Amino acid sequence: MSRTGTALITGASRGIGLAIARRLAAEGFDLTVSARSPGTLEPVAQQLRQFGRRVHVAPADMADEAQVIELVDQHQALHGNLDVLVLSAGVGFGGPLADYPIRRFDTQITVNVRAPFLLVQRALPALRVAAASSRRGAKIIAIASITGIAAEPDLAAYGASKAALISLCESITVAEAEHGVSATAISPGFVDTDMSEWMRERIDPATMITSDDIAELVHSITRLSRWAAVPNIAVTRPGAQLWRA
Ligand SMILES: NC(=O)c1ccc[n+]([C@@H]2O[C@H](COP(=O)([O-])OP(=O)(O)OC[C@H]3O[C@@H](n4cnc5c(N)ncnc54)[C@H](OP(=O)(O)O)[C@@H]3O)[C@@H](O)[C@H]2O)c1
């Protein structure tokens, strides 16, 4: 298969980001994959290379501004343009609002919103170049959460960070229309990954959304023309929990 494009994926070592990386590699994307731990990223990259694509491993902590910027620079140095930026790295800590530790709030804002903002700023030149030569334009796809749309008990800080991420995606599409760059937030309820492990006693993981469901949506978005903007996709579980996480 000839190269479809290039993608940089954060949070690619496991869960939703890994499923997206697999899907985009299978569809012909050369990749930069990132997360904090190089030890988990290397075996992931080896799996992904079996699709015949170039895969660059770039460990980075989204809480470290210099590492966030370096990540984009590494992608550009290796792959040139950037067709698709996937923002999947994220953290979530629950707890009652009344006595919630502010440091946890700060961590979620830093990793879930500040890092995406920085990544987007740094990546825009490479995204604009890619968009200029493609009828699809260039895409930014952020994994937000349904808690950013509808409040969920004990997830005030996480929900606020994801609401901000959804808003950021809208602003990107408004600001970058003339350059052919658009952004989509995907806002799921519980997805069966390590992050939702704490809910497994209350919700059967077999009934949770799958990482492959999210990867399917990401792939579809990458195939849209530059004239179709999708600001936000809510993905929820069928039944009485519709619009709940
Ligand atoms: N699972 C759900 O129920 C659910 C629902 C809605 C939205 N989401 C969102 O979906 C995204 C992916 O979640 P997931 O379920 O796939 O979670 P996960 O299985 O816990 O994976 C999280 C990924 O992010 C990376 N990461 C975490 N902190 C990081 C940091 N400070 N810097 C760089 N990378 C970091 C992790 O790798 P390292 O630990 O090696 O850094 C890992 O690759 C998140 O943004 C999450 O908020 C998840």
The ligand as an SDF file (V2000), in Angstrom:
LIG
                    3D

 48 52  0  0  0  0  0  0  0  0999 V2000
  -11.3290    4.7630   28.9800 N   0  0  0  0  0  0  0  0  0  0  0  0
  -12.3890    5.5480   29.0810 C   0  0  0  0  0  0  0  0  0  0  0  0
  -13.4150    5.1590   29.6810 O   0  0  0  0  0  0  0  0  0  0  0  0
  -12.3930    6.9040   28.4410 C   0  0  0  0  0  0  0  0  0  0  0  0
  -13.6320    7.5250   28.2210 C   0  0  0  0  0  0  0  0  0  0  0  0
  -13.6760    8.7790   27.6410 C   0  0  0  0  0  0  0  0  0  0  0  0
  -12.4910    9.4050   27.2900 C   0  0  0  0  0  0  0  0  0  0  0  0
  -11.2910    8.8040   27.5190 N   0  0  0  0  0  0  0  0  0  0  0  0
  -10.0840    9.5250   27.1290 C   0  0  0  0  0  0  0  0  0  0  0  0
   -9.4270    8.7800   26.1310 O   0  0  0  0  0  0  0  0  0  0  0  0
   -8.0240    9.0460   26.1650 C   0  0  0  0  0  0  0  0  0  0  0  0
   -7.2970    7.7130   26.1970 C   0  0  0  0  0  0  0  0  0  0  0  0
   -7.6980    7.0110   27.3670 O   0  0  0  0  0  0  0  0  0  0  0  0
   -7.4800    5.4440   27.5550 P   0  0  0  0  0  0  0  0  0  0  0  0
   -8.7370    4.8930   28.0620 O   0  0  0  0  0  0  0  0  0  0  0  0
   -6.8590    4.8790   26.3280 O   0  0  0  0  0  0  0  0  0  0  0  0
   -6.4500    5.5030   28.7840 O   0  0  0  0  0  0  0  0  0  0  0  0
   -5.2240    4.5540   29.1460 P   0  0  0  0  0  0  0  0  0  0  0  0
   -5.4640    3.1640   28.7110 O   0  0  0  0  0  0  0  0  0  0  0  0
   -4.9540    4.8460   30.5810 O   0  0  0  0  0  0  0  0  0  0  0  0
   -4.0310    5.1620   28.2480 O   0  0  0  0  0  0  0  0  0  0  0  0
   -3.5720    6.4520   28.4860 C   0  0  0  0  0  0  0  0  0  0  0  0
   -2.4320    6.7460   27.5290 C   0  0  0  0  0  0  0  0  0  0  0  0
   -1.9760    8.0850   27.7730 O   0  0  0  0  0  0  0  0  0  0  0  0
   -0.5780    8.0450   28.1520 C   0  0  0  0  0  0  0  0  0  0  0  0
   -0.3360    9.0720   29.1520 N   0  0  0  0  0  0  0  0  0  0  0  0
   -0.8960    9.1940   30.3800 C   0  0  0  0  0  0  0  0  0  0  0  0
   -0.3900   10.2560   31.0180 N   0  0  0  0  0  0  0  0  0  0  0  0
    0.5130   10.8140   30.1830 C   0  0  0  0  0  0  0  0  0  0  0  0
    1.4030   11.9360   30.2720 C   0  0  0  0  0  0  0  0  0  0  0  0
    1.4790   12.7030   31.3860 N   0  0  0  0  0  0  0  0  0  0  0  0
    2.2050   12.2020   29.2080 N   0  0  0  0  0  0  0  0  0  0  0  0
    2.1680   11.4350   28.1160 C   0  0  0  0  0  0  0  0  0  0  0  0
    1.3650   10.3790   27.9540 N   0  0  0  0  0  0  0  0  0  0  0  0
    0.5560   10.0790   28.9890 C   0  0  0  0  0  0  0  0  0  0  0  0
   -0.3450    6.6160   28.6740 C   0  0  0  0  0  0  0  0  0  0  0  0
    0.9960    6.1730   28.5660 O   0  0  0  0  0  0  0  0  0  0  0  0
    2.0840    6.3870   29.7300 P   0  0  0  0  0  0  0  0  0  0  0  0
    1.4100    6.0260   31.0250 O   0  0  0  0  0  0  0  0  0  0  0  0
    3.2400    5.4780   29.3760 O   0  0  0  0  0  0  0  0  0  0  0  0
    2.4870    7.8030   29.6540 O   0  0  0  0  0  0  0  0  0  0  0  0
   -1.2510    5.8300   27.7250 C   0  0  0  0  0  0  0  0  0  0  0  0
   -0.6010    5.6300   26.4870 O   0  0  0  0  0  0  0  0  0  0  0  0
   -7.7910    9.8900   27.4040 C   0  0  0  0  0  0  0  0  0  0  0  0
   -7.6550   11.2310   27.0290 O   0  0  0  0  0  0  0  0  0  0  0  0
   -9.0580    9.6970   28.2250 C   0  0  0  0  0  0  0  0  0  0  0  0
   -9.3170   10.8070   29.0510 O   0  0  0  0  0  0  0  0  0  0  0  0
  -11.2230    7.5530   28.0810 C   0  0  0  0  0  0  0  0  0  0  0  0
  1  2  1  0
  2  3  2  0
  2  4  1  0
  4  5  1  0
  4 48  2  0
  5  6  2  0
  6  7  1  0
  7  8  2  0
  8  9  1  0
  8 48  1  0
  9 10  1  0
  9 46  1  0
 10 11  1  0
 11 12  1  0
 11 44  1  0
 12 13  1  0
 13 14  1  0
 14 15  2  0
 14 16  1  0
 14 17  1  0
 17 18  1  0
 18 19  2  0
 18 20  1  0
 18 21  1  0
 21 22  1  0
 22 23  1  0
 23 24  1  0
 23 42  1  0
 24 25  1  0
 25 26  1  0
 25 36  1  0
 26 27  1  0
 26 35  1  0
 27 28  2  0
 28 29  1  0
 29 30  1  0
 29 35  2  0
 30 31  1  0
 30 32  2  0
 32 33  1  0
 33 34  2  0
 34 35  1  0
 36 37  1  0
 36 42  1  0
 37 38  1  0
 38 39  2  0
 38 40  1  0
 38 41  1  0
 42 43  1  0
 44 45  1  0
 44 46  1  0
 46 47  1  0
M  CHG  2   8   1  16  -1
M  END
$$$$
